[in-house]
Each structure stands twice: as C-alpha cells, then as structure tokens.
Amino acid sequence: MSLRTRLAGSAVVALLAVSALAACGESEKVDDSAAAAAGEGTTSYPLTIENCGTSQTFTEAPQRVVSLDQGSTEILLSLGLADRIQGTASWTDPVLESLAEANSTVKRLADNAPTYEVVMGTNPDFVTASFGRHFKKEGGVATRERLAETDVETYLSPTDCEGSNVINGGGTRTKPLTIDSLYQEISELSQIFDVPERGQQLVDELKSRTAAATEKVKQDGRTVAFWFADTKTPYIAGGLGSAQLIATTVGTENVFSDLDDDWPATTWSAVVQRNPQVLVLGDLQRARFPGDLLAEKKTFLESDPVTKVMPAVQKQQYVALHGAEMNPSIRMVDGIEKLAAWLSQNPA
C-alpha cells in the first residue's frame, strides 16, 4: 500500500476519533490517527520559508487552506491534510484514485481559477498554488501581497520559479526543471504543516518508483513530442519544463527541446517536419477545449491532411498521459511510469 493511500483517509479518521474510541475500544490506534492529523510535533515555529522571492513566516501550522491547483491539492492530500483544505480549484483531470475518498470531503471552489471573493469566502489562513499565474495582479486570483494584507500566508511551488523569476507569472525558464524542485515542495509543505516524516516518506516513495520504472529504458533513444492541448495551434512541450524532464528520465529525445517555454504553441507543419517517432498525447478530462480528450486528439491526427502522413500516426505510436501527469507535480512520476512501460512493451 502506498503512502498516499495510507494517509489519504487520516483526516476522516480524525473526525471520527471520538466515536470510534467508544465503539471499537482500539484506543491506541484511534489516538495515533488523531495525533497524526494534528501533526508530528517536530517542526519548530516560528518557521520561515524563502519561497520564490517571498519570505513567509509561520507561527503555527495552517488550519484553513485553499489550494489553487490540482498538483498542490494532491500533495496536501498525500500528506494526509484533507481536514485542513477548505477548497480547491484548477483541475485538468480526476483526482488520483488513491486520494478519491479523502478528496470527496473537500469543496471544489472552481474547475478553473476561482475569484478572490470566493477564496476569501472560505476564511483561509494559507493559500497554495502550483502555478504563479494565480498570484498575478492582472488575470490572477490575487497577488501574494494582497493576500498578506489580510494575514493570509501563501506558497508557490518551486517547480514554477527560479528565485524570484516566476515562470507562469510572466517569466521564462533559463534552466531545465529538475525533480528536486518537486521534492523541495513536498519537504517544505510537510515542514509548514508539521508532518516532515510523512513528507520524507512520500519523497522516498516517488524516488523508488522512478528508479524502478526507468530500470530498463534509460538509453531508449527514440524521439518524442508531447501534445498537451489545442488542435488549431498545438501546445507542444518545450525543452525546459516537466515534459522534458519526463522525456530525459526515460532516455528519449524531445524533438522540441530547443524551445524554452514549457508549452509553446507551434504549427502542425513544424511537428511533421520534426517527425517524432512517438507522440505523447494529453488526455485532459476537463474537456473544455477542442482536442482536450485523447479520442479527439487521435481523430484529429488521423484525419487531418497534414498530420495523417506522419509515420507515428500511421503506426499509432501513441502514449496517453493525463494532463496532470505532464504538469510538474507528484503525478510526473505516474507519467514516467506510463511512458517507460510503453517504451518497454513497444521496442523500436
């Protein structure tokens, strides 16, 4: 059983602790669960975190959290913190199956970005985000400064910044994303919530899964392209973001690795010209735009006069990944596992 499966229900167990104690008599087990929900008692407060150019000081573990992205939410759920989450937003896909029960108790504020008023209506003391666009002055939910004025601390995933350069806040990556920034996010959030042991266990589990998945495909060498969304001007993975990290981890070559943006818009002529041997297709269950779903992508590729001549299309060399598995999150490891498995089962 994985760590996230073991911890996902801890908040629910904590809420039932009093009745369970009386009913089942297993006092030690119930007490352990309740203590876990309250924290491990190892973080020393006040705790100061330097986060994407912003210094945040926590005098205690946050109690009322709003998570503005699926990636951030799934980390919090994996750490057994469902009871702290007052609302979530910005989902591309269903929650991980192992986290579904815990997530069922959490309110979804919006499928996309919520308004500032909706967020503040939950009376949060902490707001997390995977992408810096939520903290932009124009088009975002609210700036970190505005939230700080109402005594709301904030946290942005280190996967979306290089120091104070916020990638999805108007910046551009200057160096490749590494999985260490994801591990940093897990570690820092677990410290903030006083569950560092859970955080380390989650990191260790992700490292172990990655090592096992790539054991046989480290030098595969095939060329790939990652198509996230949009049939008219496809958003294809560039060479510095999370999809590039997946590609290099399994030993493949991203044919658009020369582009700096995480998901630059390109043309189908450019895709055909670069002629990837494998197409990694985003299956975005949000289904908000044409080409979000896997079936729509396949239909387009096999009917469009420009793309249907590609050898990868004619041979149906497709690997399906959820959008969340191509974003910088714990589900990158799911993406690594799926792509590595496909490459192993479909040798060149």
C-alpha positions as CSV (number, residue, x, y, z in Angstrom):
1,M,0.0,0.0,0.0
2,S,1.4,3.4,-1.0
3,L,2.0,6.3,1.5
4,R,-0.7,8.4,-0.1
5,T,-3.2,5.6,0.2
6,R,-2.3,5.1,3.9
7,L,-2.6,8.8,4.7
8,A,-5.5,9.9,2.5
9,G,-8.1,8.9,5.0
10,S,-6.4,10.3,8.1
11,A,-8.5,13.4,8.2
12,V,-11.7,11.4,8.1
13,V,-10.4,9.1,10.8
14,A,-9.5,12.1,12.9
15,L,-13.0,13.4,12.6
16,L,-14.4,10.1,13.8
17,A,-11.9,9.6,16.5
18,V,-14.2,10.2,19.5
19,S,-17.0,7.9,18.3
20,A,-14.5,5.3,17.2
21,L,-12.8,5.2,20.6
22,A,-16.1,4.5,22.3
23,A,-17.3,2.0,19.7
24,C,-14.3,-0.2,19.0
25,G,-12.1,0.1,22.0
26,E,-8.9,0.2,20.0
27,S,-7.7,3.3,21.9
28,E,-4.1,3.2,20.7
29,K,-5.0,3.0,17.1
30,V,-7.5,5.9,17.3
31,D,-5.1,8.0,19.3
32,D,-2.4,7.5,16.8
33,S,-4.6,8.6,13.9
34,A,-5.8,11.7,15.8
35,A,-2.2,12.6,16.7
36,A,-1.2,12.2,13.0
37,A,-3.9,14.6,11.9
38,A,-2.7,17.2,14.4
39,G,0.9,16.9,13.3
40,E,4.1,15.2,14.4
41,G,5.3,17.8,16.9
42,T,8.7,18.2,15.2
43,T,8.5,21.5,13.3
44,S,9.9,24.4,15.3
45,Y,7.8,27.5,15.0
46,P,8.2,30.3,14.0
47,L,9.2,28.7,10.7
48,T,10.5,31.0,7.9
49,I,10.4,29.7,4.3
50,E,12.1,31.6,1.4
51,N,9.7,30.9,-1.4
52,C,10.0,32.2,-5.0
53,G,11.3,35.5,-3.9
54,T,8.9,35.9,-1.0
55,S,9.7,35.3,2.7
56,Q,6.9,33.6,4.7
57,T,6.9,33.1,8.4
58,F,4.6,30.6,10.1
59,T,3.9,30.8,13.8
60,E,1.9,27.6,13.6
61,A,0.6,25.0,11.2
62,P,-2.1,26.4,8.9
63,Q,-5.6,25.3,9.7
64,R,-7.7,26.6,6.8
65,V,-6.1,26.1,3.4
66,V,-7.2,26.9,-0.2
67,S,-5.2,25.1,-2.9
68,L,-5.5,26.8,-6.3
69,D,-4.2,23.9,-8.4
70,Q,-4.7,20.1,-8.7
71,G,-1.0,19.5,-8.2
72,S,-0.8,21.3,-4.9
73,T,-4.0,19.7,-3.8
74,E,-2.8,16.2,-4.4
75,I,0.4,16.8,-2.4
76,L,-1.7,18.1,0.5
77,L,-4.0,15.0,0.3
78,S,-1.0,12.7,0.0
79,L,0.3,14.2,3.3
80,G,-3.0,13.4,5.0
81,L,-4.1,17.0,5.3
82,A,-7.6,16.8,3.8
83,D,-9.1,18.1,7.0
84,R,-7.2,21.4,6.5
85,I,-8.3,22.1,3.0
86,Q,-11.3,24.5,2.7
87,G,-11.4,24.5,-1.1
88,T,-9.6,23.5,-4.3
89,A,-9.6,24.8,-7.9
90,S,-8.0,24.4,-11.4
91,W,-8.4,20.7,-12.2
92,T,-7.5,19.1,-15.5
93,D,-8.3,15.5,-14.5
94,P,-10.0,13.4,-11.9
95,V,-8.1,13.1,-8.6
96,L,-5.8,10.2,-8.1
97,E,-7.8,7.1,-7.3
98,S,-5.9,6.5,-4.1
99,L,-6.9,10.0,-2.9
100,A,-10.5,10.0,-4.0
101,E,-12.0,9.2,-0.6
102,A,-10.1,12.0,1.1
103,N,-10.8,14.4,-1.7
104,S,-14.6,13.7,-1.5
105,T,-14.7,15.7,1.7
106,V,-13.1,18.8,0.1
107,K,-15.1,21.5,-1.6
108,R,-14.2,22.4,-5.2
109,L,-14.4,26.2,-5.5
110,A,-14.0,26.2,-9.3
111,D,-12.8,23.9,-12.1
112,N,-10.7,26.8,-13.3
113,A,-9.4,29.7,-11.2
114,P,-11.8,31.0,-8.5
115,T,-12.3,34.7,-7.8
116,Y,-10.7,36.5,-5.0
117,E,-14.1,36.8,-3.3
118,V,-14.7,33.1,-3.5
119,V,-11.3,32.3,-2.0
120,M,-11.7,34.8,0.8
121,G,-15.2,33.4,1.5
122,T,-13.6,30.3,2.9
123,N,-11.7,32.4,5.5
124,P,-8.3,30.9,4.7
125,D,-5.1,31.4,6.6
126,F,-3.0,29.8,3.8
127,V,-3.2,29.7,0.0
128,T,-1.1,27.4,-2.1
129,A,-0.6,27.3,-5.9
130,S,1.3,25.2,-8.4
131,F,1.4,28.0,-11.0
132,G,2.3,31.6,-10.5
133,R,-0.4,32.9,-12.7
134,H,-2.8,32.7,-9.8
135,F,-0.8,35.4,-8.0
136,K,-0.6,37.8,-10.9
137,K,-2.1,41.3,-10.5
138,E,-3.8,41.1,-13.8
139,G,-5.8,38.0,-14.6
140,G,-4.8,36.2,-11.3
141,V,-6.8,35.4,-8.2
142,A,-4.8,37.9,-6.1
143,T,-1.2,38.9,-5.6
144,R,0.7,37.5,-2.7
145,E,1.0,41.0,-1.3
146,R,-2.8,41.5,-1.3
147,L,-3.3,38.2,0.5
148,A,-0.7,39.1,3.0
149,E,-2.6,42.3,3.9
150,T,-5.4,40.0,5.1
151,D,-3.0,37.9,7.1
152,V,-3.1,35.0,4.6
153,E,0.2,33.3,4.0
154,T,0.9,31.9,0.6
155,Y,3.1,29.3,-1.1
156,L,4.1,28.8,-4.7
157,S,5.5,25.6,-6.0
158,P,9.3,25.8,-6.5
159,T,8.7,24.0,-9.8
160,D,7.3,27.3,-11.1
161,C,10.1,29.6,-10.2
162,E,13.8,30.3,-10.4
163,G,14.4,32.5,-7.4
164,S,12.0,35.5,-7.9
165,N,11.6,34.6,-11.6
166,V,8.0,33.2,-11.7
167,I,7.6,31.1,-14.8
168,N,3.8,31.2,-15.1
169,G,3.8,34.7,-13.7
170,G,5.3,36.2,-16.8
171,G,8.8,34.7,-16.6
172,T,10.7,32.2,-18.7
173,R,12.8,29.3,-17.6
174,T,16.6,29.7,-18.0
175,K,17.5,26.2,-16.9
176,P,15.8,22.7,-17.1
177,L,13.3,21.8,-14.4
178,T,14.6,19.1,-12.1
179,I,12.6,16.7,-10.0
180,D,14.4,18.1,-6.9
181,S,12.2,21.1,-7.0
182,L,9.2,18.9,-6.6
183,Y,10.9,17.1,-3.7
184,Q,11.6,20.6,-2.2
185,E,7.9,21.5,-2.5
186,I,6.9,18.3,-0.6
187,S,9.5,18.9,2.0
188,E,8.6,22.5,2.6
189,L,4.9,21.9,2.8
190,S,5.4,19.0,5.2
191,Q,7.5,21.2,7.4
192,I,4.9,24.0,7.3
193,F,2.2,21.5,8.4
194,D,4.4,19.8,11.0
195,V,4.4,16.4,9.1
196,P,8.0,16.2,7.9
197,E,8.2,12.4,8.4
198,R,5.2,12.0,6.0
199,G,6.9,14.3,3.6
200,Q,10.1,12.3,3.6
201,Q,8.2,9.1,3.2
202,L,6.4,10.5,0.1
203,V,9.7,11.7,-1.4
204,D,11.3,8.3,-0.8
205,E,8.3,6.5,-2.4
206,L,8.5,8.8,-5.5
207,K,12.2,8.2,-5.9
208,S,11.8,4.5,-5.6
209,R,9.0,4.4,-8.2
210,T,11.0,6.5,-10.6
211,A,14.1,4.2,-10.3
212,A,12.0,1.1,-10.8
213,A,10.3,2.5,-13.8
214,T,13.4,3.5,-15.6
215,E,15.5,0.4,-14.9
216,K,15.1,-1.0,-18.4
217,V,14.7,2.2,-20.6
218,K,17.5,4.6,-19.5
219,Q,19.0,4.7,-23.0
220,D,16.0,4.2,-25.2
221,G,16.9,6.9,-27.7
222,R,13.6,7.3,-29.5
223,T,12.3,10.8,-30.4
224,V,9.1,12.0,-28.9
225,A,6.8,15.0,-28.9
226,F,4.3,15.9,-26.1
227,W,1.0,17.4,-27.2
228,F,-0.9,19.0,-24.3
229,A,-3.9,20.7,-26.0
230,D,-5.4,22.6,-28.9
231,T,-6.0,21.3,-32.4
232,K,-5.5,24.5,-34.3
233,T,-2.2,25.7,-32.8
234,P,-1.0,22.8,-30.7
235,Y,0.7,23.3,-27.4
236,I,3.8,21.1,-27.5
237,A,6.3,20.6,-24.7
238,G,9.4,22.7,-24.9
239,G,12.9,21.8,-23.6
240,L,13.0,23.1,-20.1
241,G,9.7,22.0,-18.4
242,S,8.1,19.0,-16.8
243,A,7.5,17.0,-20.0
244,Q,11.2,17.5,-21.0
245,L,12.1,16.1,-17.5
246,I,9.9,13.0,-18.2
247,A,11.5,12.6,-21.7
248,T,15.1,12.7,-20.4
249,T,14.3,10.5,-17.4
250,V,13.2,7.6,-19.7
251,G,16.0,8.2,-22.1
252,T,14.1,9.7,-25.0
253,E,14.7,12.8,-27.1
254,N,12.1,15.6,-27.2
255,V,12.1,17.0,-30.8
256,F,11.1,20.4,-29.5
257,S,13.8,20.6,-26.8
258,D,15.3,23.7,-28.4
259,L,12.3,25.8,-27.3
260,D,12.4,27.5,-23.9
261,D,8.7,27.8,-23.0
262,D,7.1,25.0,-21.0
263,W,4.3,24.6,-23.5
264,P,4.9,26.8,-26.6
265,A,2.3,27.0,-29.3
266,T,3.5,25.7,-32.7
267,T,2.2,24.5,-36.0
268,W,1.4,21.1,-37.4
269,S,3.8,21.7,-40.2
270,A,6.6,22.1,-37.6
271,V,5.5,18.8,-35.9
272,V,5.5,16.9,-39.2
273,Q,8.9,18.4,-40.1
274,R,10.5,17.3,-36.8
275,N,8.8,13.8,-37.3
276,P,8.8,12.3,-33.7
277,Q,8.8,8.6,-33.6
278,V,6.4,8.6,-30.6
279,L,3.5,11.0,-29.8
280,V,2.7,11.5,-26.1
281,L,-1.0,12.7,-26.1
282,G,-2.5,14.6,-23.2
283,D,-5.9,13.1,-22.2
284,L,-7.3,16.1,-20.3
285,Q,-10.6,15.1,-18.7
286,R,-11.5,18.7,-18.1
287,A,-12.8,18.6,-21.8
288,R,-13.1,22.4,-22.0
289,F,-11.5,22.9,-25.4
290,P,-11.4,21.0,-28.7
291,G,-8.7,18.4,-28.6
292,D,-8.6,18.1,-24.8
293,L,-9.6,14.5,-24.8
294,L,-7.5,11.6,-26.1
295,A,-10.2,10.4,-28.5
296,E,-10.4,13.9,-30.0
297,K,-6.6,14.0,-30.5
298,K,-6.5,10.7,-32.2
299,T,-9.4,11.6,-34.5
300,F,-7.7,14.8,-35.5
301,L,-4.3,13.3,-36.1
302,E,-5.7,10.5,-38.3
303,S,-8.0,12.8,-40.3
304,D,-6.1,16.0,-40.8
305,P,-4.3,16.0,-44.2
306,V,-1.1,17.4,-42.7
307,T,-0.7,15.1,-39.7
308,K,-2.1,11.8,-41.1
309,V,1.0,11.2,-43.2
310,M,3.3,11.1,-40.2
311,P,4.8,7.6,-39.6
312,A,4.0,7.9,-35.8
313,V,0.3,8.5,-36.7
314,Q,0.1,5.7,-39.3
315,K,1.7,3.3,-36.9
316,Q,-0.4,4.7,-34.0
317,Q,2.7,5.2,-31.8
318,Y,0.7,6.9,-29.1
319,V,1.2,7.2,-25.4
320,A,-1.7,8.6,-23.4
321,L,-1.0,10.7,-20.3
322,H,-3.4,12.8,-18.2
323,G,-2.7,16.5,-18.2
324,A,-1.8,16.3,-14.5
325,E,0.9,13.7,-15.4
326,M,2.6,16.1,-17.7
327,N,2.5,19.0,-15.3
328,P,5.1,19.5,-12.5
329,S,3.5,17.5,-9.7
330,I,3.7,14.2,-7.9
331,R,1.9,12.7,-11.0
332,M,5.0,13.3,-13.1
333,V,6.1,10.0,-11.7
334,D,2.9,8.4,-13.0
335,G,3.8,9.9,-16.4
336,I,7.3,8.5,-16.1
337,E,6.0,5.1,-15.3
338,K,3.5,5.0,-18.1
339,L,5.9,6.2,-20.8
340,A,8.6,3.9,-19.6
341,A,6.2,0.9,-19.6
342,W,5.0,1.8,-23.1
343,L,8.6,2.0,-24.4
344,S,9.5,-1.3,-22.8
345,Q,6.4,-3.0,-24.2
346,N,6.9,-1.5,-27.7
347,P,10.5,-1.7,-28.6
348,A,11.8,0.2,-31.6
